[in-house]
Amino acid sequence: MSAASTALLQEPLSRYLRAQGLGGGEPLAITPLTGGQSNPTYKVIAGQRSYVLRTKPQGLLVASAHAIDREHRVMSALQGSSVPVPRMYGYCDDASLIGTPFYLMEFLDGRVLMDQSLPGMQPAERRAIYREMNRVIAALHGVDYSGAGLDSFGKPGNYFLRQINRWTRQCRESTLPFNDAMRRLMDWLPAHVPPDDETTLVHGDFRLDNLVFHASEPRVIGILDWELSTLGHPLADFSYQCMSWRIPPALWRGIAGLDLAALGIPGEAEYVDWYAQATGRDPRAHWEFYMAYNLFRMSAILHSIAQRAADGNAAADDAVETGKKAGPLAELAWECAQRYARSRGAL
């Protein structure tokens, strides 16, 4: 959003803050926050107070996307729980106020770590960061979602198949082509969903750069970007984060091929062991299926980002380049699918 556009937010947002008891008559400083591909996000400074403004993008949108109301709902439900989230200050679905629905939340003054190799840290620091990520996702999957008032936040059971169908449908409805690996996965995945089933609260996009760490301690003070959260299978959610061990950094946001031992970063097997010990869930029997599923899902998400770029609705300037990574991720997913099939004696 341009400086001229953010200036248009000044008066209506000031009125909203005053009505909510969150600000006086001081001028607002509104600046975009980087990192998101989906929902435009801004830092709002009102005198001595700072907030985050999260909005839907403007324009024609995919019906199921940009669910900021769900983000607000789940973070509100998790206030005071073992899962760290920012404080919520209000949700507004009146698009006439600033041109689109929005919510306001606490601005967390901490570290957002973008590079999963954690440059500039000592090995012990890196290991502590990874330990903390593992602890937090285990805590998330231990939440009593009924007790938190989230019984209606999603459909319990059959999560993998529902997600596969959702992303397959979204890709097929797009106007952009996708590669042969993606086509094969759309047929293969529904036929190989593991029989085990379980339902917990899932984040849907749990990764390093969606966490805010304390300014100096290896401690998460807030999980952000809950747009894809729902009730789902915890091992789908956990294995999503573990895609990092399969994706080379030259491709996108991965640590595959790095000297993890020298860096102090746990290997994939050790990271999985930590989660299994913390939760009592052992993902290893169907691990390659989970990897195939998540790489397919990520490919579909990036394909949708490319579609938004083509339609002129992308929030991030690098949406076109991000969308180009969908094909290579689908190829990695198909390799995982073949490994899983061999492990089951299906090839």
C-alpha positions in Angstrom: 0.0 0.0 0.0 1.3 3.4 -0.9 1.9 6.3 1.4 -1.1 8.0 -0.1 -3.3 4.9 0.5 -2.2 4.5 4.1 -3.0 8.2 4.7 -6.6 7.4 3.7 -6.7 5.0 6.7 -5.8 7.7 9.2 -9.2 9.2 10.0 -11.4 6.0 9.9 -8.9 4.0 11.9 -8.5 6.8 14.4 -12.2 6.9 14.9 -12.3 3.1 15.4 -9.4 3.2 17.9 -11.2 5.9 19.9 -14.4 3.9 19.9 -12.6 0.9 21.2 -10.8 2.9 23.9 -7.4 2.1 22.2 -6.3 5.6 21.2 -6.9 9.3 21.6 -6.7 12.0 19.0 -3.0 11.6 18.2 -2.0 11.1 14.6 -1.4 7.5 13.5 1.8 6.2 11.9 0.8 3.3 9.6 3.6 1.3 7.9 3.3 -2.1 6.0 4.8 -5.2 7.6 6.6 -7.5 5.2 6.5 -11.3 5.0 2.9 -12.2 4.2 1.7 -13.4 0.8 -2.0 -13.3 1.6 -3.4 -10.7 4.0 -2.0 -7.1 4.0 -0.6 -6.4 7.5 0.5 -3.0 9.0 2.1 -1.7 12.1 0.0 1.1 13.6 1.5 3.5 16.2 -0.9 5.6 18.2 1.1 7.8 20.5 3.0 5.4 22.9 0.9 2.4 21.8 1.6 0.0 18.9 -0.8 -2.4 17.2 -0.9 -4.7 14.2 -3.6 -4.1 11.6 -4.5 -7.2 9.6 -6.8 -6.8 6.6 -8.3 -8.8 3.8 -6.9 -7.7 0.4 -9.2 -5.7 -1.8 -10.6 -7.0 -5.1 -12.2 -10.3 -6.2 -11.1 -13.0 -3.8 -11.3 -16.8 -3.6 -14.3 -17.6 -1.4 -12.4 -19.7 1.2 -9.2 -17.6 1.3 -8.1 -14.6 3.5 -10.1 -15.9 6.5 -9.0 -13.2 8.9 -12.2 -13.7 11.0 -11.0 -17.2 11.7 -7.5 -15.9 12.6 -9.1 -13.5 15.1 -11.4 -16.2 16.5 -8.7 -18.8 17.2 -6.2 -16.4 18.7 -9.0 -15.0 20.9 -9.8 -18.5 22.1 -6.1 -19.2 22.9 -5.6 -16.2 25.1 -4.1 -17.4 28.4 -3.4 -20.9 27.2 -0.1 -22.7 26.9 0.1 -21.6 23.2 1.6 -18.1 22.9 -0.5 -15.7 20.8 -0.7 -11.9 20.7 -3.6 -10.1 22.5 -6.6 -9.4 20.3 -8.1 -5.9 20.4 -11.1 -6.2 18.0 -12.5 -7.5 14.7 -14.5 -5.3 12.3 -16.4 -6.9 9.4 -17.7 -3.5 8.2 -15.9 -3.1 4.9 -17.1 0.5 4.6 -14.8 1.7 7.4 -11.4 1.2 5.7 -12.6 -0.6 2.5 -12.1 -4.2 3.8 -12.7 -6.2 7.0 -9.8 -6.1 9.5 -8.7 -6.9 13.0 -6.3 -5.3 15.5 -3.9 -7.1 17.7 -0.9 -6.6 20.0 2.4 -5.7 18.3 4.9 -8.2 19.7 8.3 -6.6 20.1 10.6 -9.6 19.4 12.5 -11.5 16.7 11.0 -12.9 13.5 13.7 -15.3 12.2 13.4 -15.7 8.4 16.4 -17.9 7.6 16.0 -21.5 8.9 19.8 -21.9 9.0 19.8 -19.1 11.7 22.9 -17.3 10.5 25.0 -15.5 13.1 24.0 -17.8 15.9 26.1 -20.3 17.8 25.3 -24.1 17.4 23.8 -24.2 21.0 21.5 -21.2 20.2 20.3 -22.8 17.0 19.5 -26.1 18.8 17.6 -24.2 21.5 15.5 -22.4 18.8 14.6 -25.7 17.2 13.8 -27.2 20.6 11.4 -24.4 21.3 9.6 -24.7 18.0 9.1 -28.4 18.7 7.8 -27.6 22.2 5.3 -25.1 20.9 3.8 -27.2 18.2 3.5 -30.1 20.6 1.7 -27.7 23.0 -0.6 -26.6 20.2 -1.6 -30.2 19.5 -2.4 -30.7 23.1 -5.0 -28.0 23.3 -8.5 -29.0 24.4 -10.2 -27.4 21.5 -13.7 -28.2 23.0 -12.7 -26.4 26.2 -11.5 -23.5 24.2 -14.8 -23.1 22.5 -13.6 -24.3 19.1 -15.8 -27.3 18.5 -17.2 -25.6 15.4 -13.9 -24.4 14.1 -13.6 -27.3 11.6 -14.9 -30.8 10.8 -13.3 -33.5 12.9 -11.9 -36.5 11.1 -10.9 -37.3 7.5 -8.6 -34.3 7.4 -6.1 -35.5 4.8 -8.7 -36.4 2.2 -10.6 -33.2 2.7 -7.5 -31.1 2.3 -6.3 -33.1 -0.8 -9.7 -32.5 -2.4 -9.7 -28.8 -1.4 -6.3 -28.0 -3.0 -6.9 -30.3 -6.0 -10.2 -28.4 -6.7 -8.6 -25.0 -6.2 -5.8 -25.9 -8.7 -8.1 -27.3 -11.2 -10.3 -24.2 -11.0 -7.4 -21.9 -11.7 -6.5 -20.5 -15.1 -2.8 -21.3 -14.7 -1.4 -24.7 -15.8 0.4 -27.1 -13.4 2.9 -29.8 -14.1 2.6 -33.6 -14.5 3.9 -34.3 -11.0 0.9 -32.3 -9.7 -1.5 -34.2 -11.8 -0.1 -37.6 -10.6 -0.3 -36.5 -7.0 -4.0 -35.5 -7.4 -4.7 -39.1 -8.3 -2.2 -40.9 -6.0 -2.7 -39.1 -2.7 -6.5 -39.9 -2.2 -5.8 -43.6 -2.7 -3.0 -43.8 -0.1 -4.3 -41.9 2.9 -3.1 -43.8 6.1 -5.9 -45.4 8.1 -5.0 -43.7 11.4 -7.1 -40.6 12.2 -7.0 -38.0 15.0 -8.3 -34.5 15.4 -6.6 -31.6 17.2 -6.4 -27.9 16.6 -3.9 -27.3 13.8 -2.2 -24.1 12.7 -1.9 -25.0 9.0 1.3 -22.9 8.4 3.5 -23.6 11.4 7.0 -22.5 10.4 9.9 -20.5 11.8 9.0 -17.1 10.2 5.4 -17.3 11.6 6.8 -17.3 15.1 7.9 -14.3 17.2 10.8 -15.1 19.5 11.7 -13.1 22.6 14.3 -10.4 21.9 17.1 -12.3 23.6 15.8 -15.7 24.8 15.0 -18.8 22.7 11.4 -18.5 23.7 8.3 -18.0 21.4 6.2 -15.1 22.5 3.6 -15.4 19.8 2.5 -17.6 16.8 1.2 -15.5 13.9 -0.7 -16.1 10.6 -3.5 -18.4 11.6 -5.4 -18.1 8.3 -5.2 -21.8 7.5 -5.9 -23.0 11.1 -8.7 -25.5 11.6 -9.5 -28.8 13.3 -7.3 -31.4 11.6 -4.7 -34.2 11.9 -1.8 -33.2 14.1 0.7 -35.2 12.1 -0.3 -33.3 8.9 0.5 -30.1 10.8 3.8 -31.3 12.3 5.1 -32.8 9.1 4.3 -29.6 7.3 7.0 -27.9 9.4 9.4 -30.8 8.7 9.3 -30.1 4.9 12.3 -27.8 5.7 14.5 -30.9 5.9 13.5 -31.9 2.3 13.7 -28.5 0.5 17.1 -27.1 -0.5 17.6 -23.4 0.4 18.3 -22.6 -3.2 14.7 -23.6 -4.0 12.8 -22.1 -1.1 13.0 -21.8 2.7 14.7 -25.1 3.4 17.7 -26.6 5.1 18.2 -29.7 2.9 21.8 -30.3 2.1 23.3 -28.1 4.9 25.8 -29.4 7.4 23.2 -29.6 10.2 25.5 -31.1 12.7 28.0 -28.3 12.4 25.2 -25.7 12.6 23.7 -27.3 15.7 20.4 -27.9 14.0 18.8 -31.3 14.7 18.4 -33.7 11.8 14.9 -34.6 10.7 14.9 -37.9 12.6 15.9 -36.3 15.8 13.3 -33.5 15.4 10.6 -36.1 14.8 11.8 -38.0 17.9 11.4 -34.9 20.1 7.8 -34.5 18.9 7.1 -38.2 19.4 8.5 -38.1 23.0 6.5 -34.9 23.8 3.1 -36.1 22.4 3.2 -39.9 22.4 2.4 -39.8 18.6 4.8 -41.6 16.3 4.7 -40.3 12.8 7.4 -42.6 11.3 5.3 -45.4 9.8 3.7 -43.1 7.2 6.3 -40.3 7.2 6.9 -40.3 3.4 3.1 -40.0 2.8 3.0 -37.0 5.1 5.9 -35.4 3.2 4.3 -36.1 -0.2 1.0 -34.6 1.1 2.5 -31.5 2.5 4.8 -30.8 -0.5 1.7 -31.2 -2.7 -0.3 -28.9 -0.5 2.5 -26.3 -0.5 2.8 -26.5 -4.2 -1.0 -25.9 -4.4 -0.7 -22.9 -2.1 2.1 -21.4 -4.2 0.1 -22.1 -7.3 -2.8 -20.1 -5.8 -0.3 -17.2 -5.0 0.7 -17.3 -8.7 -3.0 -17.1 -9.6 -3.5 -14.1 -7.4 -0.5 -12.5 -9.0 -2.0 -13.1 -12.4 -5.3 -11.7 -11.2 -3.7 -8.6 -9.7 -4.7 -9.5 -6.1 -1.3 -10.6 -4.6 -0.3 -8.9 -1.4 3.5 -9.4 -1.8 5.7 -7.9 -4.5 7.5 -11.2 -5.1 4.3 -13.2 -5.6 5.2 -14.1 -9.2 8.6 -15.5 -8.3 7.1 -17.4 -5.3 4.4 -18.9 -7.5 7.1 -20.3 -9.8 8.3 -22.6 -7.0 5.1 -24.7 -7.2 6.3 -27.0 -9.9 9.6 -28.0 -8.3 7.9 -28.6 -5.0 5.4 -30.9 -6.7 8.4 -32.9 -8.2 9.8 -33.3 -4.6 6.3 -34.5 -3.5 6.1 -37.1 -6.2 9.6 -38.5 -5.2 8.3 -38.9 -1.6 5.2 -40.6 -2.9 7.3 -43.1 -4.8 9.4 -43.8 -1.7 6.3 -44.4 0.4 4.9 -46.8 -2.3 8.2 -48.7 -2.3 8.2 -48.9 1.5 4.7 -50.4 1.4 5.7 -52.9 -1.4 3.4 -51.1 -3.9 6.1 -50.6 -6.6 
